[in-house]
Amino acid sequence: MAKPGIPKGTRDFSPIEVSKRQYIIQIIKTNFERYGYQPIETPSFENSETLMGKYGEEGDRLIFKILNSGDYFPQFRELIKSYFTVVYSEIFRNLFNEYREGISNNIEDFNNHVKVLLSKNFVQHIVDFVNERNPEYKFTNFHSQYLIAEVRTEFLQIRKSEFAKKKFKEILQECIECDPMENNKTKSLLRIFIDNTSARWMMSIDTKDLNKQISEKALRYDLTVPFARYVVQHQNEIEFPFKRYQIQPVWRADRPQKGRFREFYQCDADVVGSTSLWQEVELVQLYDAVFTELGLEGVTIKINNRKVLSGIAEVIGASDKLIDFTVALDKLDKIGEEGVKKEMLAKGISPEAIEKVQPLFQFTGTIAEKIEKLSELLQSSEEGKKGVAELQFICDTVTKLGLKKSNLDLDVTLARGLNYYTGAIFEVAAPKTVAMGSIGGGGRYDDLTGIFGLKNVSGVGISFGLDRIYLVLEELGLFPQTVTATSKAIFFNYGETEAFYAMQAITRLRNEGIKVELYPDKAKLDKQFKYAEKRQISFAVMAGSNEIATGSYSVKDLITGEKHTLDFEGLKKMLQ
């Protein structure tokens, strides 16, 4: 019997945990809609080509691939074997002819024959032939390079092999009048070559090429790239600018740890079709509105700009290393200054360039002071100056409008590893009293839809990390006592007649929106009380023959121990 378990990085949620998560989701959803965002949903998996290449090299490695349906590998091996069966049958047939005609002793003639046999036309012929026999698993021409290399090797080995020559001659002597390909020795020899070459060939295939053959789908890594695909695919149905929100799970093959899971929910809000910086201002306000309603004080909304990072890379002479530079810089909080410098050196960024970056490691002061320092540092970079101007507008406007409970801070080391960001970058840090990574993030992407064919459609969006927000609220004790999945009251079961009386009241209470339930079985009162206690139900309602006769209900407060006898209206009032 298999021991029950779940994959690392995933979790089961109890009723109370689900209730708490739904509490967070409802607040996020309510604020999304209050700000004019509309809900959409996309499939849990996408075509691999939709996701791959959008998250940088590190991100691509974390994408879960989905194997094509069926027991693929055994059939794939059989496909390869059928491939080489056709190939070697052709080779053997030609070699028999060569030996009969005596050209195998002429090296030049033999090599010319090999070139003809291994031509692109021959390879395509084999590809087409095998695909006709195996329509479910299409072989493509990428296999050709491996085919030619492997078969050429086999040709040369066969030609040099005294064993092979001996076998071919024996077979020809036995088949003076018959077809040597029908000889059992030929079939046995053919099988050896097919098995050996197939095994070597499987090992020589490039992993990326093989992935394309066995996996065409992948679980979504985030909600932003699928959203870009959605916009392009449904562009004729969308009114731009298009404000959408999405609350769905995503998957990453990351190393599980506190607050980092392989399956987790993202709560995204994005706007596409507008370049206005008012969208960034609004998104900062949206963050603040949600965290304020959750009772979460001391959250820091960090902001930077990709143009600023590009400008910094330009002035230090590392524009060609922008991605390496930003990925390393983004790890400052995790690996420290020396760790960042070490990674930059390893990525080929010169010591001179790193020295110019030094001021960024101790970049302190107010937002206004930081913007002034950036202006001085980036005065020779047009791209950098654009980024500074955008930051100044967003920060000045947010400051003038004010935030309720959150703090806004300019963090020049904030890079976020996603390649598609082009403007503002956001990351939300939990209150300093909680040891937790970011609980939200986002940014501006000017042409993400362009990769799917819709050019010049700018977008900007943010995401709430549901799972991490949950952990923060739990640690700080910020979930309201009313957040529960349990019933307000339970009606005890004394038998069929009493249960019917109870159900009449239960039906009316439920119609009033009050959560109540009936204990399903006639059982000892002690057992029913223990059940209510374990379920953390506040009230026990008892209705026996006396209560039925008087149209009343006996109610016990399971928290205080107080007892009451009430009519229906009194009962309803108590449970509301």
Secondary structure, DSSP 8 states (H G I E B T S, - for coil): -------TT-----HHHHHHHHHHHHHHHHHHHHTT-EE----SEEEHHHHTTSSHHHHHHT--EE--SS-HHHHHHHHHHHHHHHHHHHHHHHHHHHHHHTGGG-HHHHHHHHHHHTSHHHHHHHHHHHHHH-TTS---TTHHHHHHHHHHHHHHHHHH-HHHHHHHHHHHHHTSSS-GGGSHHHHHHHHHHHHHHHHHHHHHS-HHHHHHHH--EEE-S-SHHHHHHHHHHTGGG--SSEEEEEEEEEE-----BTTB-SEEEEEEEEEES---THHHHHHHHHHHHHHHHTT--S-EEEEEEHHHHHHHHHHTT-GGGHHHHHHHHTTHHHHHHHHHHHHHHHTT--HHHHHHHGGGGG--S-HHHHHHHHHHHTTT-HHHHHHHHHHHHHHHHHHHH--SS-EEEE-TT---S-TT--SEEEEEE--TTS---EEEEEEEESSGGGGGT--S--EEEEEEEHHHHHHHHHHHT-S-TT--SS-SEEE----HHHHHHHHHHHHHHHHTT--EEE-SS---HHHHHHHHHHTT-SEEEE--HHHHHHT-EEEEETTT--EEEE-HHHHHHHH-
